Amino acid sequence: MTITTRHAALGDELPLHDLAARTFGMACPPGTAQADIDAFIAAHLSVERFAGYLADPDRTILLVSEDDQPMGYAMLVSGPIADPDVAAVVDEKTAIELSKFYLAAERHGSGAASALMTAVLEAATATGAESCWLGVNQQNRRAARFYAKHGFTIAGTKRFLVGSEWHDDHIRQRSLLP
């Protein structure tokens, strides 16, 4: 089995939406209402939204596949930081956001997540950014361990709205400088 990564392109909207629909709920804390998860997916991870993301020059979406079957994706976002809690600890002029990083549950432990993270960090560095930041739910221990393994340290906290429910996230950041 061969694991590959590539930049997503127009035409990848449907597989990206499918992956998002299968994986987003795994990042939410236990007890998150399915209706809130579904509302978030409909509002932010639809086929139409992915078409817009793919056309946006401030976004880079990467796909990781095994034998040409997409199994995960990540999204980098450049530009202004709207969240005041993030803006307080991240320099928007020198940082890029890792907005999404998801892998199908059946592929956890396969090495695909590390391959995707390597591609993400290379793509982030290629933008000229000096650091990369992300938000991750404070209860998502698996993701926290993974991000820590890849050099992301806690820089602060923020809130994240899923449907009608607010969640508490850690802001994690790492340098991209050599």
C-alpha positions in Angstrom: 0.0 0.0 0.0 1.3 3.4 -1.0 0.6 6.6 1.0 0.8 9.8 -1.1 0.1 13.4 -0.5 -0.9 16.1 -3.0 -2.5 19.5 -3.2 -6.2 19.3 -3.7 -7.7 21.0 -6.7 -11.1 21.9 -8.1 -12.8 18.6 -8.7 -11.9 17.3 -5.2 -14.9 18.9 -3.5 -16.9 15.7 -3.1 -14.1 13.6 -1.6 -13.2 16.4 0.7 -16.8 16.8 1.9 -17.1 13.0 2.3 -13.9 13.0 4.5 -15.1 16.0 6.5 -18.5 14.4 7.1 -16.8 11.2 8.3 -14.1 12.8 10.5 -15.3 16.1 11.9 -17.3 14.6 14.7 -14.2 12.7 16.0 -12.6 16.1 16.9 -15.6 17.1 19.0 -15.8 16.3 22.7 -17.9 13.4 23.9 -21.5 14.5 24.3 -21.5 17.0 21.5 -25.0 16.9 20.0 -25.1 15.2 16.6 -27.4 18.0 15.4 -24.6 20.5 16.2 -22.0 18.4 14.4 -24.4 18.1 11.3 -25.1 21.9 11.4 -21.3 22.7 11.4 -20.7 20.3 8.5 -23.6 21.8 6.5 -22.4 25.4 7.2 -18.6 24.9 6.8 -17.8 21.6 5.2 -20.3 21.2 2.3 -19.3 20.5 -1.3 -20.0 24.1 -2.1 -17.9 25.4 0.7 -15.0 23.2 -0.4 -15.4 24.6 -3.9 -14.9 28.1 -2.5 -12.0 27.0 -0.3 -10.3 25.4 -3.3 -10.7 28.7 -5.3 -9.4 30.9 -2.5 -5.8 31.9 -3.0 -5.3 32.3 0.8 -6.1 28.6 1.4 -4.1 25.5 0.6 -5.8 22.1 0.9 -3.8 18.9 1.0 -5.1 15.3 0.6 -3.4 12.2 1.8 -4.4 9.0 0.0 -3.6 5.3 0.1 -3.5 3.6 -3.3 -5.3 6.7 -4.7 -8.1 6.5 -2.2 -8.4 9.8 -0.2 -8.2 9.1 3.6 -7.5 12.5 5.1 -7.0 16.2 4.4 -5.6 19.4 5.9 -6.2 23.1 5.2 -3.8 26.0 5.7 -5.2 29.5 5.8 -3.3 32.8 5.4 -4.5 36.2 6.3 -6.0 38.2 9.2 -6.9 36.5 12.5 -10.4 37.3 13.5 -10.4 35.7 16.9 -9.1 38.1 19.5 -7.9 35.2 21.8 -5.7 33.9 18.9 -4.6 37.4 17.8 -3.4 38.0 21.4 -0.8 35.2 21.1 -0.2 34.7 17.4 1.4 37.2 15.0 -0.8 37.2 12.0 1.9 38.9 9.8 4.3 35.9 10.2 1.9 33.0 11.0 -0.3 30.6 9.0 -3.2 28.7 10.4 -3.6 24.9 10.2 -7.4 25.2 10.1 -8.2 21.6 9.4 -6.4 18.3 9.9 -8.5 15.1 9.7 -7.8 11.5 9.0 -10.4 8.6 8.6 -10.6 6.6 11.8 -9.7 3.4 10.0 -6.4 4.9 8.9 -5.2 6.0 12.4 -1.9 4.4 13.1 -1.1 3.8 9.4 1.5 6.6 9.1 -0.8 8.6 6.9 -1.2 11.4 9.5 2.6 11.9 9.8 2.9 11.9 6.0 0.1 14.6 5.8 1.8 16.6 8.6 5.1 16.6 6.7 3.4 17.9 3.6 1.5 20.5 5.6 4.6 21.8 7.2 6.4 21.9 3.9 3.5 23.8 2.3 3.3 26.2 5.3 7.0 26.9 5.0 6.7 27.5 1.3 4.3 30.4 2.0 7.1 32.3 3.8 5.3 32.0 7.1 7.6 31.8 10.2 5.1 29.8 12.3 2.1 27.6 12.1 -0.8 27.7 14.6 -4.0 25.6 15.2 -6.9 25.2 17.5 -7.7 21.8 19.0 -10.3 20.9 21.5 -8.9 20.6 25.0 -10.5 17.2 25.5 -9.0 15.7 22.3 -6.1 14.0 23.9 -5.2 11.9 20.8 -4.8 15.0 18.6 -3.0 16.9 21.4 -0.4 14.1 21.6 0.0 14.1 17.8 0.4 17.8 17.6 2.9 17.8 20.5 4.9 15.1 18.7 5.1 17.4 15.7 6.4 20.4 17.7 3.2 22.3 18.4 3.1 23.7 21.9 0.2 25.4 23.8 0.3 29.1 23.3 -3.2 30.0 24.7 -6.9 29.1 24.7 -9.9 30.1 22.6 -13.5 29.1 22.1 -14.9 27.3 19.1 -18.6 27.2 18.1 -20.1 23.9 16.8 -23.7 24.4 16.0 -25.1 26.1 19.1 -22.5 24.8 21.5 -19.2 26.5 22.5 -16.1 24.3 23.0 -12.8 25.2 24.7 -9.7 24.8 22.5 -6.0 25.1 23.0 -4.2 27.3 20.6 -1.0 25.4 19.6 1.9 26.9 17.6 5.2 25.8 16.2 8.1 27.5 14.5 8.7 26.9 10.8 12.1 28.4 10.8 15.1 26.1 10.4 
